[in-house]
Amino acid sequence: MKSIANLTAVMLLSACAMFSQQAQPKASQKAGPAAIYPDASKTPGAPNPEITQDNIKTTICNKSWKGINKWTKKPAEGTEIVRPPESVTNPIKKTSMAAYGFTAPEADYELDHLISLENGGCPDCPTNLWPQAYGDAKHPMTQEQREASDKANPKSTAVLPGALQKDKAEGYIHDEICFGIPNAKMENEHEYPPTKAISLKRAQEILATDWYACYLNMVAKKACE
């Protein structure tokens, strides 16, 4: 009989394989430049098999989602339940940056979950984690510098969209997953209110293929579907 750990590993590998086997849009079909996306051969995205369509009401869409973080063994709420500590993510960030050939300071990148935790992404799968820049190759920035730049130049397109823009798209997609669920937790409904519901699976597909297309739809007050 396989152990629970072995079964979990098999589920993660199977989930990752499903995503990597799904048709990925060609670069020319994507809404943004290639530089803002991860290399699909390195980071195809991977879901968390513990988050399913059947349990979103009690997990990612639940304002009172509580549990025990499996790494720290401490009580946690929301996505902190499934968020790995830096002792887990820092080595992954170093390895991922080396694999992508990024030599800029680590502070210029967010170790990003391609399928984010609030949308049921795998917390510690290297295939779901990649170093996403806050700025771009011509404009390297830390998170604080990008926030200041966006605030001072809100309509500027001089710097490519990066980690902060993807964060907003992730929140919008989360709100679409939870749209229609009574008293559901919402991420950014006041700025970009959702207008329709999408399935967890479809939300994960959007993030794994073209998150920026969703970002553009969100800004244009259109649904991601």
MIMI-105815 format. One line per field, with one value per residue: residue number from 1; chain; x, y, z of N, C-alpha, C in turn. Coordinates in pm, 1 decimal, padded with zeros to 6 digits. Layout:
pos = (NUM, ...)
unit = (A, ...)
n.x = (X, ...)
n.y = (Y, ...)
n.z = (Z, ...)
ca.x = (X, ...)
ca.y = (Y, ...)
ca.z = (Z, ...)
c.x = (X, ...)
c.y = (Y, ...)
c.z = (Z, ...)
//
This chain:
pos = (1, 2, 3, 4, 5, 6, 7, 8, 9, 10, 11, 12, 13, 14, 15, 16, 17, 18, 19, 20, 21, 22, 23, 24, 25, 26, 27, 28, 29, 30, 31, 32, 33, 34, 35, 36, 37, 38, 39, 40, 41, 42, 43, 44, 45, 46, 47, 48, 49, 50, 51, 52, 53, 54, 55, 56, 57, 58, 59, 60, 61, 62, 63, 64, 65, 66, 67, 68, 69, 70, 71, 72, 73, 74, 75, 76, 77, 78, 79, 80, 81, 82, 83, 84, 85, 86, 87, 88, 89, 90, 91, 92, 93, 94, 95, 96, 97, 98, 99, 100, 101, 102, 103, 104, 105, 106, 107, 108, 109, 110, 111, 112, 113, 114, 115, 116, 117, 118, 119, 120, 121, 122, 123, 124, 125, 126, 127, 128, 129, 130, 131, 132, 133, 134, 135, 136, 137, 138, 139, 140, 141, 142, 143, 144, 145, 146, 147, 148, 149, 150, 151, 152, 153, 154, 155, 156, 157, 158, 159, 160, 161, 162, 163, 164, 165, 166, 167, 168, 169, 170, 171, 172, 173, 174, 175, 176, 177, 178, 179, 180, 181, 182, 183, 184, 185, 186, 187, 188, 189, 190, 191, 192, 193, 194, 195, 196, 197, 198, 199, 200, 201, 202, 203, 204, 205, 206, 207, 208, 209, 210, 211, 212, 213, 214, 215, 216, 217, 218, 219, 220, 221, 222, 223, 224, 225)
unit = (A, A, A, A, A, A, A, A, A, A, A, A, A, A, A, A, A, A, A, A, A, A, A, A, A, A, A, A, A, A, A, A, A, A, A, A, A, A, A, A, A, A, A, A, A, A, A, A, A, A, A, A, A, A, A, A, A, A, A, A, A, A, A, A, A, A, A, A, A, A, A, A, A, A, A, A, A, A, A, A, A, A, A, A, A, A, A, A, A, A, A, A, A, A, A, A, A, A, A, A, A, A, A, A, A, A, A, A, A, A, A, A, A, A, A, A, A, A, A, A, A, A, A, A, A, A, A, A, A, A, A, A, A, A, A, A, A, A, A, A, A, A, A, A, A, A, A, A, A, A, A, A, A, A, A, A, A, A, A, A, A, A, A, A, A, A, A, A, A, A, A, A, A, A, A, A, A, A, A, A, A, A, A, A, A, A, A, A, A, A, A, A, A, A, A, A, A, A, A, A, A, A, A, A, A, A, A, A, A, A, A, A, A, A, A, A, A, A, A, A, A, A, A, A, A)
n.x = (00085.4, 00058.4, 00209.7, 00063.6, 00214.2, 00341.0, 00119.5, 00028.6, 00241.7, 00221.4, -00026.0, 00035.2, 00226.5, 00072.1, -00120.0, 00039.9, 00136.1, -00098.0, -00145.7, 00085.0, 00049.6, -00167.3, -00284.2, -00076.2, -00095.4, 00054.5, 00340.2, 00278.9, 00009.1, -00046.7, -00136.9, 00052.6, 00408.3, 00671.3, 00853.0, 00720.7, 00612.9, 00646.9, 00883.9, 00733.3, 00824.9, 00974.3, 00815.9, 00521.9, 00302.6, 00108.9, -00156.0, -00300.1, -00382.8, -00541.9, -00721.4, -01029.8, -01305.0, -01526.7, -01472.8, -01428.6, -01592.6, -01539.1, -01274.7, -01072.3, -01264.6, -01370.4, -01425.0, -01353.5, -01160.0, -00960.5, -00675.4, -00397.2, -00067.8, 00134.6, 00408.3, 00510.1, 00359.2, 00180.8, -00119.3, -00312.2, -00454.4, -00658.2, -00476.9, -00234.3, -00235.1, -00151.9, 00082.1, 00425.5, 00708.8, 00988.3, 01216.5, 01167.0, 01097.1, 01308.4, 01543.5, 01428.2, 01383.0, 01644.5, 01741.3, 01559.1, 01604.8, 01862.8, 01815.6, 01665.6, 01850.8, 01878.8, 02046.4, 02026.7, 01974.4, 01813.8, 01607.6, 01478.8, 01295.6, 00996.3, 00927.4, 00709.1, 00392.9, 00275.1, 00015.0, -00172.7, -00184.8, -00432.8, -00592.8, -00586.6, -00331.9, -00035.9, 00157.9, 00440.5, 00553.5, 00814.6, 00754.7, 00549.2, 00643.3, 00818.8, 01070.5, 00947.1, 00976.2, 00963.2, 01000.2, 01143.1, 01381.2, 01510.8, 01441.7, 01512.5, 01372.6, 01286.0, 01019.1, 00914.3, 01011.3, 00879.0, 00615.1, 00619.1, 00683.3, 00460.9, 00263.4, 00343.0, 00335.8, 00075.8, -00047.4, 00149.8, 00327.1, 00584.1, 00735.8, 00739.9, 00455.0, 00444.9, 00513.7, 00343.3, 00124.2, 00030.7, -00049.6, -00285.9, -00447.8, -00465.0, -00614.2, -00855.0, -00935.0, -00966.3, -01188.7, -01377.8, -01397.2, -01520.9, -01751.2, -02092.0, -02114.9, -02254.5, -02162.7, -01889.2, -01527.4, -01356.6, -01110.8, -01039.1, -01276.4, -01381.6, -01230.2, -01215.2, -01484.1, -01615.6, -01807.5, -01911.7, -01920.2, -01653.5, -01513.8, -01299.8, -01106.8, -01098.6, -01010.5, -00753.3, -00640.3, -00636.1, -00446.8, -00224.8, -00175.4, -00224.2, -00203.2, -00189.5, -00368.3, -00604.0, -00563.1, -00576.0, -00843.1, -00968.6, -00899.9, -01033.1, -01287.9, -01403.8, -01501.1, -01294.0, -01274.9)
n.y = (-00120.2, 00213.7, 00497.6, 00790.7, 01014.0, 00930.0, 00896.6, 01158.9, 01277.9, 01147.6, 01246.1, 01518.0, 01506.7, 01399.6, 01599.0, 01810.7, 01705.3, 01695.7, 01966.9, 02043.2, 01898.1, 02008.3, 02215.0, 02481.4, 02827.3, 02971.2, 03195.7, 03412.6, 03423.4, 03519.2, 03784.4, 03964.6, 04065.5, 03819.9, 03828.8, 03870.3, 03638.5, 03309.0, 03049.1, 02791.7, 02532.2, 02508.3, 02615.6, 02520.6, 02545.3, 02430.5, 02272.6, 02268.9, 01972.0, 01949.3, 02151.3, 02187.9, 02207.4, 02129.2, 02196.9, 02471.3, 02651.3, 02618.8, 02663.4, 02844.1, 03040.1, 03105.4, 03321.8, 03263.8, 03069.4, 02840.0, 02670.3, 02440.2, 02519.7, 02319.3, 02317.4, 02487.0, 02400.7, 02551.0, 02728.6, 02884.1, 03123.8, 03163.9, 03187.0, 03159.8, 02920.6, 02737.5, 02843.1, 02821.5, 02854.8, 03090.1, 02939.9, 02723.5, 02834.4, 03009.5, 02857.6, 02747.1, 02975.1, 03063.9, 02848.7, 02854.8, 03109.5, 03072.5, 02873.9, 03015.4, 03194.2, 03444.6, 03719.8, 03949.8, 04133.8, 03942.4, 04074.8, 04212.1, 04047.8, 03858.4, 03553.4, 03383.5, 03221.5, 03062.9, 02961.5, 03098.5, 03092.2, 03165.7, 03084.0, 02815.4, 02703.8, 02497.2, 02493.9, 02449.9, 02340.9, 02324.3, 02349.3, 02523.4, 02759.4, 03059.7, 03308.7, 03614.9, 03931.1, 04256.7, 04491.1, 04536.6, 04411.5, 04642.1, 04819.8, 04755.7, 04684.8, 04701.9, 04575.2, 04791.7, 05008.2, 04969.1, 04999.5, 05269.9, 05382.3, 05310.9, 05450.7, 05715.1, 05730.7, 05643.3, 05571.0, 05499.5, 05308.3, 05245.5, 05068.1, 04717.7, 04512.0, 04346.3, 04158.3, 04287.7, 04365.5, 04118.1, 04020.4, 04163.3, 04062.3, 03800.1, 03830.8, 03919.1, 03700.1, 03513.3, 03626.3, 03586.8, 03308.6, 03277.7, 03419.0, 03473.8, 03299.9, 03300.9, 03551.2, 03530.6, 03533.1, 03807.5, 03947.4, 04188.1, 04326.6, 04581.5, 04755.0, 04624.2, 04483.5, 04153.3, 04003.0, 03767.7, 03410.0, 03173.2, 02846.0, 02667.6, 02514.1, 02637.7, 02891.0, 02833.7, 02745.5, 02983.7, 03136.8, 02975.0, 02997.1, 03260.4, 03508.5, 03782.7, 03856.7, 03831.8, 04032.2, 04261.8, 04243.8, 04274.8, 04540.5, 04668.9, 04633.0, 04390.7, 04046.3, 03770.1, 03479.3)
n.z = (00000.0, -00088.1, 00067.5, 00223.1, 00159.8, -00074.8, -00239.3, -00253.9, -00389.8, -00634.5, -00719.7, -00750.1, -00955.1, -01158.8, -01193.4, -01275.1, -01513.7, -01664.5, -01706.7, -01849.5, -02078.0, -02196.5, -02464.2, -02525.8, -02593.4, -02883.4, -02895.1, -03059.5, -03034.8, -02790.6, -02564.1, -02475.4, -02482.6, -02524.7, -02314.6, -02073.1, -01987.5, -01838.9, -01926.3, -02080.9, -02087.3, -01862.1, -01660.1, -01654.1, -01496.9, -01218.0, -01048.8, -00715.8, -00579.0, -00358.4, -00354.7, -00487.7, -00724.0, -00584.6, -00320.9, -00294.4, -00164.7, 00100.5, 00116.6, -00072.1, -00130.3, 00106.2, 00368.8, 00623.8, 00618.7, 00772.2, 00909.5, 00945.5, 00879.9, 00682.9, 00684.4, 00888.4, 01094.5, 01235.8, 01336.3, 01080.2, 00847.3, 00555.6, 00247.0, 00373.6, 00494.6, 00307.5, 00215.4, 00152.4, 00374.5, 00371.7, 00395.9, 00240.9, -00009.0, -00082.2, -00166.3, -00397.2, -00546.6, -00601.5, -00754.1, -00965.1, -01076.5, -01169.5, -01358.8, -01542.6, -01623.6, -01510.4, -01383.7, -01239.7, -00927.8, -00668.7, -00545.6, -00743.5, -00845.7, -00808.7, -00658.8, -00816.3, -00807.3, -01079.2, -01126.6, -00898.9, -00533.9, -00423.2, -00621.0, -00627.5, -00682.9, -00695.7, -00403.9, -00363.4, -00588.5, -00817.0, -01085.5, -01087.4, -01006.4, -01065.8, -01144.1, -01153.8, -01295.7, -01145.5, -01283.8, -01598.9, -01845.4, -01935.8, -01746.5, -01458.4, -01142.3, -00793.2, -00587.4, -00440.5, -00588.4, -00830.9, -00753.6, -00681.8, -00928.0, -01085.9, -00952.1, -00990.4, -01263.9, -01388.1, -01631.4, -01801.0, -02044.3, -02064.9, -01918.7, -01911.8, -01829.8, -01512.6, -01215.8, -01028.7, -01179.1, -01259.9, -01013.2, -00967.8, -01171.3, -01085.3, -00850.5, -00960.7, -01114.3, -00911.6, -00784.7, -00979.0, -00976.4, -00731.1, -00761.8, -00710.6, -00499.5, -00185.5, 00048.5, -00005.0, 00007.9, -00128.4, -00346.4, -00494.5, -00551.4, -00527.2, -00681.8, -00931.5, -01002.7, -01030.7, -01298.5, -01378.8, -01324.9, -01325.7, -01374.6, -01145.5, -01277.6, -01532.1, -01459.2, -01369.7, -01606.4, -01753.2, -01611.0, -01645.0, -01912.8, -02046.7, -01864.1, -01893.7, -02092.7, -01956.0, -01767.8, -01930.2, -02013.3, -01765.8, -01694.4, -01895.8, -01816.2, -01880.0, -01876.1, -01773.3, -01941.2)
ca.x = (00000.0, 00138.4, 00192.2, -00005.9, 00312.4, 00361.0, -00002.1, 00026.7, 00340.8, 00165.3, -00131.3, 00098.4, 00288.2, -00035.4, -00180.1, 00136.2, 00139.4, -00219.5, -00129.6, 00189.8, 00001.5, -00270.7, -00232.2, -00034.8, -00101.8, 00183.0, 00377.3, 00210.8, -00131.0, -00060.2, -00170.0, 00168.3, 00537.6, 00718.9, 00932.9, 00641.6, 00562.4, 00750.4, 00912.6, 00637.9, 00894.5, 01024.4, 00708.5, 00391.3, 00195.5, 00060.2, -00259.7, -00295.5, -00491.6, -00625.2, -00822.7, -01113.5, -01429.3, -01622.5, -01445.9, -01389.9, -01673.8, -01480.0, -01130.3, -01028.4, -01373.2, -01421.9, -01366.0, -01308.0, -01077.7, -00856.4, -00612.7, -00259.9, 00034.9, 00201.7, 00552.2, 00536.8, 00274.1, 00112.2, -00250.3, -00304.8, -00581.0, -00650.2, -00369.4, -00120.0, -00243.4, -00078.6, 00200.0, 00550.5, 00795.4, 01103.8, 01314.6, 01132.3, 01092.8, 01435.2, 01623.7, 01361.1, 01405.8, 01782.7, 01749.6, 01478.4, 01674.4, 01975.7, 01761.7, 01621.2, 01965.3, 01863.8, 02160.7, 01995.8, 01950.1, 01691.6, 01502.6, 01410.3, 01202.7, 00908.1, 00909.4, 00565.1, 00317.3, 00206.7, -00122.5, -00154.9, -00240.1, -00575.5, -00663.4, -00564.6, -00204.6, 00052.2, 00240.4, 00585.2, 00598.1, 00902.7, 00689.5, 00449.3, 00712.8, 00916.3, 01110.9, 00882.3, 01032.9, 00874.8, 01017.8, 01180.2, 01525.4, 01560.5, 01404.1, 01510.7, 01311.9, 01234.8, 00874.5, 00886.5, 01038.3, 00772.6, 00495.4, 00635.8, 00679.6, 00322.8, 00186.8, 00380.7, 00305.3, -00027.3, -00087.3, 00268.8, 00353.5, 00728.3, 00787.2, 00653.1, 00379.5, 00521.2, 00455.1, 00233.4, 00007.6, -00022.9, -00118.7, -00422.7, -00521.8, -00491.2, -00725.6, -00977.1, -00972.2, -01017.7, -01323.3, -01467.2, -01419.1, -01609.3, -01868.0, -02219.1, -02115.5, -02294.5, -02066.2, -01756.9, -01410.7, -01322.6, -00977.7, -01035.0, -01405.4, -01413.6, -01162.2, -01255.3, -01585.7, -01641.4, -01941.5, -01958.9, -01844.6, -01582.3, -01476.3, -01162.2, -01022.4, -01080.1, -00927.9, -00615.0, -00595.2, -00607.3, -00319.6, -00116.2, -00153.1, -00207.3, -00256.2, -00195.8, -00493.4, -00705.2, -00536.9, -00630.4, -00988.5, -01007.2, -00887.7, -01136.9, -01417.0, -01455.3, -01477.5, -01197.5, -01354.5)
ca.y = (00000.0, 00335.4, 00590.9, 00914.7, 01102.1, 00884.5, 00926.3, 01303.3, 01304.9, 01099.6, 01341.0, 01640.7, 01480.1, 01381.1, 01730.3, 01887.7, 01647.4, 01738.2, 02105.5, 02053.6, 01835.0, 02091.1, 02302.1, 02614.5, 02917.2, 03014.6, 03329.8, 03511.2, 03426.5, 03578.6, 03926.5, 04045.7, 04021.1, 03694.1, 03852.1, 03877.5, 03505.0, 03210.4, 02945.8, 02684.3, 02405.1, 02510.0, 02651.5, 02505.8, 02564.0, 02307.1, 02298.3, 02202.5, 01873.5, 01958.5, 02253.7, 02138.4, 02280.3, 02088.4, 02251.3, 02613.2, 02726.9, 02605.4, 02692.4, 02972.6, 03139.1, 03114.4, 03429.1, 03208.8, 02950.1, 02824.5, 02538.5, 02430.1, 02521.3, 02190.4, 02335.7, 02546.9, 02331.0, 02653.3, 02768.8, 02989.4, 03158.4, 03195.8, 03121.3, 03131.7, 02778.0, 02660.0, 02916.4, 02770.1, 02956.8, 03126.3, 02831.4, 02636.1, 02906.4, 03074.6, 02770.5, 02734.3, 03100.5, 03063.2, 02748.5, 02901.8, 03221.3, 03015.9, 02802.8, 03115.6, 03276.7, 03580.1, 03755.3, 04072.0, 04104.0, 03868.2, 04168.8, 04261.5, 03943.2, 03788.4, 03411.6, 03386.4, 03102.4, 03088.7, 02947.6, 03154.4, 03014.4, 03194.8, 03020.0, 02671.4, 02662.7, 02415.6, 02585.1, 02430.0, 02272.2, 02407.1, 02371.5, 02629.3, 02876.1, 03119.4, 03444.0, 03716.0, 04063.4, 04369.0, 04580.4, 04457.9, 04408.6, 04778.9, 04896.9, 04668.7, 04752.1, 04625.8, 04592.1, 04928.2, 05098.7, 04953.6, 05061.5, 05415.4, 05416.3, 05299.9, 05558.5, 05842.2, 05726.0, 05538.8, 05530.0, 05476.3, 05173.0, 05240.5, 04947.1, 04603.8, 04462.9, 04248.2, 04084.3, 04360.1, 04359.9, 03981.7, 04007.8, 04214.7, 03965.7, 03684.4, 03865.5, 03925.7, 03562.4, 03455.3, 03676.7, 03520.3, 03173.4, 03286.0, 03500.2, 03405.1, 03226.4, 03395.2, 03594.9, 03478.5, 03620.6, 03871.3, 04005.9, 04329.0, 04355.3, 04724.6, 04817.7, 04553.6, 04385.1, 04047.2, 04007.8, 03632.1, 03303.4, 03075.0, 02729.2, 02663.2, 02460.9, 02739.7, 02996.5, 02785.5, 02744.0, 03122.0, 03175.6, 02893.1, 03025.9, 03402.3, 03592.6, 03923.2, 03876.6, 03855.0, 04164.2, 04360.7, 04236.2, 04330.9, 04686.7, 04714.3, 04597.1, 04272.3, 03924.1, 03670.3, 03358.0)
ca.z = (00000.0, -00095.5, 00177.2, 00187.2, 00094.5, -00212.7, -00314.7, -00279.3, -00494.0, -00761.5, -00757.9, -00797.2, -01085.1, -01256.1, -01218.4, -01354.6, -01647.9, -01734.1, -01750.8, -01949.8, -02200.0, -02257.7, -02569.4, -02486.0, -02708.9, -02936.1, -02851.5, -03142.5, -02996.7, -02658.5, -02565.5, -02441.1, -02533.3, -02466.7, -02194.2, -01950.2, -01956.7, -01809.2, -02024.9, -02052.8, -02066.9, -01724.8, -01567.1, -01719.9, -01399.0, -01155.0, -00949.3, -00586.1, -00584.5, -00239.1, -00381.4, -00597.1, -00746.3, -00482.3, -00186.5, -00294.7, -00068.3, 00234.1, 00110.5, -00126.4, -00133.0, 00242.0, 00447.8, 00751.7, 00592.0, 00873.3, 00909.3, 00995.8, 00775.4, 00692.6, 00704.8, 01019.4, 01192.1, 01314.0, 01283.4, 00978.6, 00783.7, 00413.3, 00172.0, 00460.4, 00527.8, 00206.2, 00169.3, 00209.3, 00433.1, 00289.7, 00400.8, 00128.4, -00137.0, -00118.4, -00253.3, -00527.2, -00618.7, -00651.2, -00860.6, -01077.5, -01140.1, -01243.6, -01474.3, -01639.2, -01662.6, -01457.2, -01299.4, -01164.0, -00785.9, -00640.3, -00504.0, -00863.3, -00890.1, -00715.6, -00688.9, -00838.1, -00843.1, -01206.1, -01079.6, -00765.5, -00423.6, -00405.8, -00731.3, -00620.4, -00740.1, -00611.1, -00324.2, -00365.0, -00710.4, -00900.6, -01214.8, -01072.0, -00951.1, -01157.4, -01102.9, -01237.1, -01270.1, -01114.2, -01396.7, -01716.0, -01868.3, -01951.6, -01627.3, -01339.6, -01027.7, -00681.4, -00572.4, -00395.3, -00699.1, -00930.3, -00697.5, -00692.2, -01070.0, -01132.1, -00889.8, -01053.2, -01407.9, -01390.8, -01766.2, -01881.1, -02093.0, -02089.6, -01853.5, -01938.5, -01714.4, -01437.1, -01104.4, -00964.3, -01267.5, -01252.6, -00884.9, -00984.1, -01253.3, -01000.1, -00763.0, -01039.9, -01148.4, -00787.6, -00760.2, -01074.5, -00924.5, -00614.9, -00796.6, -00692.4, -00372.9, -00080.6, 00149.3, -00039.8, 00018.8, -00254.3, -00342.6, -00538.4, -00614.1, -00525.1, -00795.6, -01053.5, -00962.5, -01128.9, -01357.6, -01407.6, -01258.8, -01407.2, -01295.4, -01095.2, -01384.3, -01635.4, -01400.1, -01368.7, -01746.0, -01791.9, -01550.7, -01699.6, -02054.4, -02080.6, -01756.3, -01934.6, -02166.0, -01852.3, -01710.4, -02023.0, -02003.2, -01636.5, -01702.0, -01989.9, -01756.0, -01947.1, -01799.7, -01819.2, -01956.1)
c.x = (00088.2, 00109.8, 00117.3, 00087.9, 00332.3, 00239.2, -00011.2, 00122.7, 00288.8, 00058.5, -00072.0, 00158.8, 00181.7, -00098.3, -00090.0, 00139.7, 00018.3, -00205.1, -00025.8, 00145.8, -00106.5, -00208.7, -00200.3, -00042.1, 00037.2, 00209.8, 00300.2, 00063.5, -00152.2, -00075.7, -00049.8, 00296.8, 00587.9, 00789.8, 00851.1, 00586.0, 00676.9, 00773.6, 00823.9, 00705.5, 00950.9, 00911.2, 00574.0, 00274.3, 00151.1, -00043.3, -00231.5, -00410.6, -00583.5, -00733.6, -00901.1, -01237.4, -01530.7, -01597.3, -01409.3, -01470.3, -01613.6, -01330.8, -01108.0, -01137.2, -01431.0, -01350.3, -01305.7, -01225.6, -00962.6, -00800.3, -00473.6, -00164.0, 00121.6, 00351.4, 00582.9, 00462.3, 00198.8, -00024.5, -00234.1, -00443.1, -00558.1, -00535.6, -00243.4, -00121.0, -00155.5, 00048.2, 00327.6, 00632.0, 00915.5, 01211.6, 01290.9, 01146.8, 01225.3, 01525.4, 01561.7, 01385.4, 01545.6, 01796.9, 01676.4, 01546.2, 01792.7, 01927.1, 01716.9, 01735.0, 01955.7, 01977.7, 02139.5, 01972.7, 01816.6, 01576.2, 01425.1, 01304.4, 01116.2, 00906.9, 00759.6, 00509.2, 00242.9, 00056.2, -00117.6, -00227.4, -00389.3, -00660.3, -00630.8, -00437.7, -00121.2, 00148.9, 00390.9, 00635.7, 00691.0, 00841.0, 00579.4, 00511.0, 00815.7, 00951.3, 01051.9, 00931.8, 00924.9, 00880.0, 01040.4, 01331.1, 01585.9, 01534.7, 01398.2, 01461.3, 01283.8, 01083.7, 00840.1, 00907.8, 00929.2, 00643.4, 00501.3, 00625.7, 00536.6, 00236.3, 00215.7, 00341.7, 00197.8, -00066.1, 00031.3, 00280.6, 00502.9, 00791.5, 00689.1, 00574.3, 00457.1, 00442.2, 00335.7, 00106.9, -00054.9, -00097.2, -00264.2, -00507.9, -00556.4, -00610.3, -00857.9, -01026.9, -01028.3, -01162.1, -01424.6, -01497.2, -01527.0, -01736.9, -01995.8, -02228.0, -02149.8, -02183.1, -01924.9, -01647.1, -01379.3, -01189.0, -00977.1, -01164.0, -01439.6, -01349.4, -01208.1, -01358.2, -01608.3, -01784.8, -01995.9, -01869.9, -01772.9, -01540.2, -01331.8, -01067.0, -00995.8, -00992.3, -00781.5, -00557.0, -00556.8, -00472.0, -00202.7, -00084.2, -00127.7, -00272.6, -00274.7, -00320.5, -00606.9, -00686.4, -00596.0, -00782.4, -01037.4, -01006.8, -00996.5, -01277.9, -01484.1, -01420.7, -01362.2, -01272.6, -01291.1)
c.y = (00124.2, 00424.5, 00713.5, 01008.2, 01063.3, 00913.9, 01073.5, 01338.6, 01263.3, 01196.2, 01468.7, 01620.7, 01465.5, 01514.3, 01814.2, 01837.7, 01690.2, 01879.1, 02115.7, 01994.3, 01916.7, 02185.4, 02439.4, 02706.2, 02956.4, 03158.3, 03436.9, 03525.3, 03494.8, 03729.7, 04016.1, 03992.4, 03898.0, 03713.2, 03851.3, 03741.3, 03412.2, 03118.1, 02825.9, 02549.3, 02394.9, 02529.9, 02642.5, 02537.3, 02430.2, 02341.8, 02225.7, 02101.8, 01877.8, 02066.2, 02209.8, 02225.8, 02250.5, 02152.1, 02399.3, 02695.0, 02723.3, 02636.7, 02833.1, 03079.7, 03165.7, 03224.2, 03377.5, 03081.1, 02945.0, 02683.1, 02544.0, 02429.2, 02396.8, 02201.8, 02387.6, 02477.3, 02428.8, 02685.0, 02885.5, 03012.9, 03188.8, 03121.4, 03098.7, 02986.3, 02696.5, 02729.4, 02861.4, 02883.2, 02983.2, 03018.7, 02730.4, 02710.8, 02969.7, 02984.8, 02753.3, 02859.7, 03103.7, 02967.1, 02795.9, 03017.1, 03171.7, 02946.3, 02899.2, 03206.3, 03419.2, 03609.5, 03884.0, 04035.4, 04033.3, 03960.3, 04225.0, 04162.8, 03893.4, 03641.6, 03388.4, 03248.3, 03134.3, 03072.3, 02984.9, 03072.8, 03040.0, 03137.0, 02870.9, 02623.1, 02581.0, 02507.1, 02572.2, 02351.8, 02363.8, 02437.6, 02476.5, 02758.4, 02928.5, 03260.0, 03547.8, 03854.1, 04163.0, 04471.0, 04499.8, 04470.2, 04548.5, 04864.6, 04803.7, 04746.0, 04653.2, 04646.0, 04735.5, 05028.7, 05089.0, 05016.9, 05213.6, 05460.2, 05413.7, 05412.5, 05691.7, 05847.6, 05619.8, 05489.6, 05499.2, 05329.8, 05154.3, 05115.5, 04833.9, 04565.6, 04351.7, 04188.9, 04156.2, 04358.8, 04219.3, 03959.2, 04053.3, 04118.6, 03841.7, 03710.1, 03867.6, 03785.7, 03490.6, 03498.2, 03618.6, 03377.4, 03176.2, 03364.9, 03417.9, 03321.9, 03324.9, 03422.9, 03543.2, 03581.5, 03676.1, 03944.3, 04153.8, 04370.2, 04503.3, 04797.3, 04756.6, 04446.7, 04279.2, 04054.5, 03869.3, 03531.9, 03217.7, 02960.3, 02740.7, 02616.4, 02566.1, 02852.6, 02957.1, 02779.6, 02884.2, 03165.5, 03099.9, 02926.0, 03174.1, 03491.7, 03737.1, 03953.4, 03902.7, 03992.1, 04274.1, 04361.3, 04302.4, 04482.9, 04745.0, 04680.7, 04483.5, 04149.2, 03844.8, 03539.1, 03260.8)
c.z = (00000.0, 00023.3, 00127.9, 00114.1, -00050.3, -00298.3, -00349.7, -00391.6, -00630.3, -00811.7, -00812.8, -00935.6, -01192.8, -01293.6, -01305.9, -01498.1, -01729.4, -01788.1, -01861.5, -02082.5, -02269.5, -02359.9, -02512.6, -02609.1, -02754.4, -02894.0, -02928.3, -03104.3, -02862.4, -02667.5, -02541.3, -02500.9, -02458.4, -02333.6, -02065.7, -01908.5, -01917.5, -01927.7, -01991.1, -02033.1, -01925.5, -01624.0, -01638.0, -01626.9, -01343.3, -01049.4, -00818.8, -00582.4, -00463.0, -00252.3, -00504.3, -00612.9, -00635.6, -00346.2, -00184.1, -00194.7, 00071.5, 00235.3, 00053.2, -00130.6, 00005.8, 00320.9, 00578.2, 00733.6, 00692.3, 00869.1, 00968.9, 00877.5, 00790.1, 00716.6, 00845.7, 01131.8, 01282.6, 01253.0, 01185.6, 00919.4, 00636.0, 00345.0, 00254.9, 00505.3, 00433.9, 00158.4, 00233.0, 00271.3, 00343.3, 00290.7, 00288.6, -00004.1, -00177.4, -00203.0, -00391.4, -00610.5, -00677.8, -00769.0, -00985.5, -01151.2, -01222.7, -01370.4, -01583.5, -01685.5, -01615.3, -01359.2, -01220.3, -01017.4, -00764.2, -00603.6, -00622.4, -00913.2, -00774.8, -00755.5, -00695.7, -00865.0, -00973.3, -01186.5, -00932.3, -00658.2, -00404.5, -00517.9, -00739.7, -00685.8, -00642.3, -00535.4, -00345.3, -00486.0, -00790.2, -01036.7, -01207.4, -01018.8, -01049.9, -01110.0, -01197.7, -01197.3, -01229.6, -01227.1, -01523.0, -01737.3, -01879.1, -01828.1, -01506.7, -01218.5, -00916.3, -00675.7, -00535.0, -00508.1, -00805.8, -00880.6, -00710.4, -00837.2, -01123.5, -01075.6, -00956.8, -01200.7, -01433.6, -01529.0, -01857.2, -01921.8, -02121.1, -02030.8, -01877.3, -01813.0, -01644.7, -01322.5, -01041.2, -01048.8, -01263.6, -01121.2, -00896.0, -01066.4, -01171.3, -00907.6, -00836.8, -01075.2, -01025.6, -00763.4, -00859.0, -01029.6, -00816.2, -00641.6, -00781.0, -00566.2, -00261.1, 00020.4, 00122.2, -00016.4, -00119.6, -00239.1, -00380.8, -00607.9, -00617.1, -00644.1, -00927.4, -01016.8, -01069.9, -01179.7, -01390.7, -01335.0, -01362.4, -01316.4, -01248.0, -01205.0, -01490.9, -01584.4, -01402.8, -01509.5, -01791.7, -01738.3, -01612.4, -01844.9, -02081.4, -01975.3, -01801.1, -02016.0, -02067.7, -01789.6, -01799.7, -02020.3, -01875.2, -01640.4, -01792.7, -01940.0, -01829.9, -01863.4, -01859.0, -01825.3, -02053.5)
//
